[in-house]
Amino acid sequence: MNIAVCIKQTVDTEAEVGVDAEGRVLTEGQTLVIDPYSEFAVERAVQLVEEHGGEVAVVCIGGDEAMPAVRHALSMGAAAGYLIDDRALDAADAAARARVLAAALERVPADLVMGGCKSADTAGAQTMPRVAELLGLPCVQVVTALEADPAAGTARATREIDDGVAVVDVALPAVVTAQQGLAEPRYPNVRAIMQSKKKPVTVWTLADLGREDAAAPEAARTRVVRYRAKAARQGGRIVEGETTAEAVAAAVGLLETEAKVW
């Protein structure tokens, strides 16, 4: 079976992220890595291909700075990469990116399309469901386990829901989004890293995909007003009392008078 994985490059989740005076995320000097949720999807895709045969291809939007993320996916076992490099997409929202990815995926035949359930930077959780809608494919989100039966043309996904998990059987082709726990990403060895440099990476522009209109300002569905750093976390408060009942009563009183929770 052939699997296409949409990946994204983000600032290292271990790094301290800052914003400039206009509210834009500062990336200069930061370590850029493949998004963790994308990495979960790549790992499970490679595992499925190792079980059933076929190839994994990765599709990414970004410039030269995103190439390391593509190469990382190739070193994990993907066979080919596709990079959509167009500066018009720098400020594109999820709707525009989904239109571009859908156009690219129409040129990358796949029995299964995968991606992260969200990204570690914006956590919008919109792009992959939009891709599924544009491609007319069923979509199973927040998946923590995935099996496939290529002969039957089906896949079985376990996904998180509010009060537990749901097991979903879906006909292929389909779109599946990865949650943490789907797979433990492998650490590519030196040989895999060297081999990844010989694997093909096709670079497309919006013109190549025939979607110059996708990133037009009037096509945007959302607008980022600003980003701001999260407020510093404050220490907790210990509520004491002679008895448990007194401590509970004092805590309830503080929730009402200071925290204003009701």
Backbone torsions as a table, in degrees:
resi	resn	phi	psi	omega
1	MET	NA	146.4	179.0
2	ASN	-103.9	135.1	-175.9
3	ILE	-127.0	133.1	173.9
4	ALA	-109.0	131.4	-179.3
5	VAL	-119.1	123.9	175.1
6	CYS	-85.1	123.2	-178.2
7	ILE	-119.5	164.8	179.9
8	LYS	-139.3	148.7	174.3
9	GLN	-101.3	136.0	-179.5
10	THR	-136.0	167.8	172.5
11	VAL	-67.7	140.9	179.9
12	ASP	-49.6	127.5	-177.1
13	THR	-66.6	-15.6	177.3
14	GLU	-85.6	-9.5	-176.4
15	ALA	-86.9	156.7	175.2
16	GLU	-87.2	117.3	-174.4
17	VAL	-91.7	132.9	177.6
18	GLY	-117.9	167.1	177.8
19	VAL	-128.0	153.0	179.0
20	ASP	-88.1	-173.3	-176.0
21	ALA	-63.7	-24.1	179.8
22	GLU	-95.6	5.4	176.2
23	GLY	84.8	11.9	178.9
24	ARG	-88.6	142.5	-179.4
25	VAL	-67.9	131.1	179.6
26	LEU	-83.2	121.2	179.4
27	THR	-109.9	-15.2	-179.1
28	GLU	-63.3	127.7	-179.9
29	GLY	82.8	-4.8	179.7
30	GLN	-89.0	153.4	174.8
31	THR	-83.7	122.6	179.5
32	LEU	-100.8	132.8	-175.6
33	VAL	-135.7	167.3	172.3
34	ILE	-66.1	137.4	-177.9
35	ASP	-60.8	137.1	-176.9
36	PRO	-56.5	-39.7	-179.2
37	TYR	-69.6	-35.2	173.1
38	SER	-62.1	-39.2	-178.0
39	GLU	-65.5	-38.4	175.7
40	PHE	-59.5	-42.8	-178.6
41	ALA	-65.8	-42.7	179.3
42	VAL	-61.9	-44.5	-178.1
43	GLU	-60.5	-47.8	-178.5
44	ARG	-67.4	-35.2	177.5
45	ALA	-62.1	-44.8	179.0
46	VAL	-63.4	-40.6	177.8
47	GLN	-61.1	-42.8	-179.6
48	LEU	-64.3	-39.0	178.2
49	VAL	-68.5	-36.1	175.8
50	GLU	-64.5	-30.5	179.2
51	GLU	-80.2	-39.6	-169.5
52	HIS	-116.7	-6.5	-175.8
53	GLY	86.6	169.9	-179.2
54	GLY	109.3	-162.1	-178.0
55	GLU	-140.5	155.2	174.6
56	VAL	-111.5	132.9	173.2
57	ALA	-120.9	144.4	178.6
58	VAL	-115.1	143.8	-179.8
59	VAL	-124.7	130.5	-175.1
60	CYS	-140.1	141.9	172.2
61	ILE	-98.7	128.0	179.3
62	GLY	160.7	170.5	178.7
63	GLY	-93.1	-156.6	-179.6
64	ASP	-57.4	-31.1	-178.4
65	GLU	-66.4	-18.6	179.7
66	ALA	-88.6	-9.7	-177.9
67	MET	-59.2	-38.4	177.6
68	PRO	-58.6	-34.6	177.6
69	ALA	-65.6	-41.3	177.6
70	VAL	-64.1	-45.0	-179.4
71	ARG	-65.0	-34.1	177.2
72	HIS	-62.7	-43.9	178.1
73	ALA	-62.6	-37.6	177.4
74	LEU	-66.0	-37.0	179.0
75	SER	-70.1	-21.8	176.2
76	MET	-77.4	-16.9	177.9
77	GLY	135.1	-5.8	175.4
78	ALA	-64.1	150.1	-174.7
79	ALA	-94.1	-26.8	-176.5
80	ALA	-151.8	153.9	179.3
81	GLY	-126.4	151.3	177.2
82	TYR	-132.5	119.3	-177.8
83	LEU	-113.3	124.3	178.2
84	ILE	-98.3	101.9	-172.1
85	ASP	-109.5	103.5	178.2
86	ASP	-153.1	121.1	-176.3
87	ARG	-62.1	-19.5	178.4
88	ALA	-64.3	-17.2	-178.3
89	LEU	-92.3	-0.7	-176.4
90	ASP	-57.4	-39.7	-177.7
91	ALA	-108.0	16.0	-176.6
92	ALA	-69.9	144.9	177.9
93	ASP	-88.3	-178.1	-176.3
94	ALA	-61.9	-36.1	-179.3
95	ALA	-63.7	-44.4	-180.0
96	ALA	-66.4	-43.6	-179.9
97	ARG	-63.5	-36.7	178.7
98	ALA	-65.0	-40.5	178.8
99	ARG	-62.6	-40.2	-179.4
100	VAL	-69.4	-44.4	179.3
101	LEU	-63.0	-40.1	179.1
102	ALA	-62.3	-40.8	178.4
103	ALA	-64.0	-39.0	178.4
104	ALA	-68.1	-41.9	-177.3
105	LEU	-66.6	-24.5	175.7
106	GLU	-65.5	-18.3	178.8
107	ARG	-100.9	-1.3	-179.8
108	VAL	-120.9	89.2	-176.8
109	PRO	-56.3	131.2	-178.1
110	ALA	-150.7	143.8	174.4
111	ASP	-83.6	-19.6	-177.6
112	LEU	-148.7	134.4	175.8
113	VAL	-112.4	131.0	-178.5
114	MET	-127.6	164.1	177.6
115	GLY	-175.3	176.7	176.9
116	GLY	-74.9	150.1	178.0
117	CYS	-70.3	-19.9	174.2
118	LYS	-163.0	-179.7	174.9
119	SER	-116.0	157.0	-174.8
120	ALA	-73.5	-16.1	-178.3
121	ASP	-92.9	-58.1	-177.8
122	THR	-94.2	-25.3	179.9
123	ALA	52.3	35.5	-178.7
124	GLY	-72.9	-31.2	178.8
125	ALA	56.9	34.2	-178.8
126	GLN	-112.5	-31.5	-167.3
127	THR	-61.7	-52.4	-174.9
128	MET	-66.4	-42.1	174.9
129	PRO	-60.1	-35.9	177.4
130	ARG	-66.4	-39.8	177.2
131	VAL	-60.1	-45.5	179.7
132	ALA	-58.9	-43.0	180.0
133	GLU	-63.7	-43.2	-179.2
134	LEU	-66.1	-34.1	179.5
135	LEU	-85.7	-8.5	-178.8
136	GLY	70.8	34.1	-177.7
137	LEU	-112.9	150.7	173.2
138	PRO	-66.3	152.0	-177.1
139	CYS	-132.0	128.6	175.9
140	VAL	-117.1	121.8	-172.0
141	GLN	-109.2	162.9	174.7
142	VAL	53.8	52.7	-173.3
143	VAL	-89.7	131.7	179.8
144	THR	-112.0	-6.9	175.0
145	ALA	-153.5	141.5	-176.4
146	LEU	-148.5	126.6	173.3
147	GLU	-124.5	154.5	-178.8
148	ALA	-134.1	147.9	174.6
149	ASP	-127.2	84.9	-176.2
150	PRO	-57.8	-35.1	-178.9
151	ALA	-63.1	-38.4	179.2
152	ALA	-87.3	-10.9	-179.3
153	GLY	70.3	35.3	-178.5
154	THR	-136.0	163.6	173.6
155	ALA	-138.4	151.9	177.2
156	ARG	-120.0	121.8	-176.8
157	ALA	-119.6	140.3	172.1
158	THR	-105.5	123.5	-175.4
159	ARG	-125.9	152.7	179.1
160	GLU	-76.3	137.3	169.8
161	ILE	-129.2	175.1	-171.4
162	ASP	-56.7	-40.8	-174.5
163	ASP	-116.0	24.1	178.2
164	GLY	157.7	-136.2	178.8
165	VAL	-133.2	157.3	175.5
166	ALA	-125.5	138.7	177.0
167	VAL	-103.0	122.9	-172.8
168	VAL	-121.3	127.3	170.6
169	ASP	-95.2	129.6	-176.5
170	VAL	-134.6	141.6	177.7
171	ALA	-78.3	143.0	176.7
172	LEU	-92.6	147.6	3.2
173	PRO	-75.3	152.9	-178.5
174	ALA	-152.5	168.4	175.6
175	VAL	-111.4	131.6	179.9
176	VAL	-128.0	133.0	178.5
177	THR	-111.0	136.4	-170.9
178	ALA	-91.7	135.2	171.7
179	GLN	-108.4	161.1	175.7
180	GLN	-56.5	134.2	-177.4
181	GLY	107.8	-14.6	179.3
182	LEU	-63.1	-41.7	179.6
183	ALA	-162.9	149.7	176.7
184	GLU	-91.7	110.1	-176.0
185	PRO	-57.7	138.6	179.1
186	ARG	-78.8	157.7	172.9
187	TYR	-98.4	109.9	-178.5
188	PRO	-61.2	137.2	177.3
189	ASN	-84.3	175.3	-175.7
190	VAL	-59.9	-40.4	-179.0
191	ARG	-62.3	-43.7	179.9
192	ALA	-65.0	-37.8	179.4
193	ILE	-65.9	-42.5	178.9
194	MET	-66.4	-39.8	179.0
195	GLN	-66.0	-32.6	-178.0
196	SER	-63.7	-27.0	-178.9
197	LYS	-70.5	-17.0	179.8
198	LYS	-96.6	-6.8	-178.5
199	LYS	-79.8	146.7	-174.1
200	PRO	-72.8	137.8	172.2
201	VAL	-126.7	116.4	179.1
202	THR	-93.1	130.2	179.3
203	VAL	-106.5	126.1	178.1
204	TRP	-117.1	152.2	167.4
205	THR	-108.2	173.3	176.8
206	LEU	-61.0	-35.7	178.9
207	ALA	-64.1	-39.0	178.9
208	ASP	-60.8	-34.6	-178.3
209	LEU	-89.6	-4.5	-178.3
210	GLY	68.7	29.2	-177.9
211	ARG	-128.2	45.5	177.1
212	GLU	-59.6	-25.1	-178.0
213	ASP	-78.2	-14.8	-171.3
214	ALA	-62.8	-34.6	-175.4
215	ALA	-102.9	13.0	178.2
216	ALA	-63.2	141.2	-177.9
217	PRO	-53.0	-38.3	-178.1
218	GLU	-72.0	-12.4	179.5
219	ALA	-87.7	-10.1	-178.4
220	ALA	-68.9	144.0	178.2
221	ARG	-104.4	-16.4	179.3
222	THR	-137.1	162.4	177.1
223	ARG	-139.4	126.8	178.0
224	VAL	-80.5	118.9	179.4
225	VAL	-77.2	-48.7	176.4
226	ARG	-170.2	162.1	169.3
227	TYR	-110.4	152.0	172.7
228	ARG	-147.5	150.4	-178.2
229	ALA	-68.5	145.6	177.4
230	LYS	-67.0	141.5	179.1
231	ALA	-61.5	146.0	179.7
232	ALA	-59.6	138.1	-178.7
233	ARG	-71.9	133.5	-179.6
234	GLN	-99.6	153.1	-179.7
235	GLY	-68.0	155.8	178.4
236	GLY	-73.4	172.7	-179.7
237	ARG	-121.4	131.2	179.1
238	ILE	-93.5	125.2	178.7
239	VAL	-102.4	124.3	-177.0
240	GLU	-112.2	161.3	177.2
241	GLY	-166.0	159.5	178.5
242	GLU	-64.5	-34.6	179.2
243	THR	-130.1	167.4	177.6
244	THR	-60.7	-40.7	-179.2
245	ALA	-61.1	-40.4	179.5
246	GLU	-67.1	-40.6	179.8
247	ALA	-64.6	-41.7	179.3
248	VAL	-64.4	-43.5	-179.7
249	ALA	-63.1	-40.7	178.7
250	ALA	-65.7	-40.8	179.0
251	ALA	-63.5	-43.4	178.8
252	VAL	-62.4	-41.1	178.4
253	GLY	-62.0	-40.1	178.8
254	LEU	-68.7	-36.6	176.9
255	LEU	-62.2	-36.1	-178.5
256	GLU	-79.1	-43.5	-172.6
257	THR	-88.4	-33.5	-176.8
258	GLU	-104.7	-48.0	-178.1
259	ALA	-77.9	-21.5	178.9
260	LYS	54.7	45.7	-178.2
261	VAL	-80.1	-9.3	172.8
262	TRP	-150.2	NA	NA
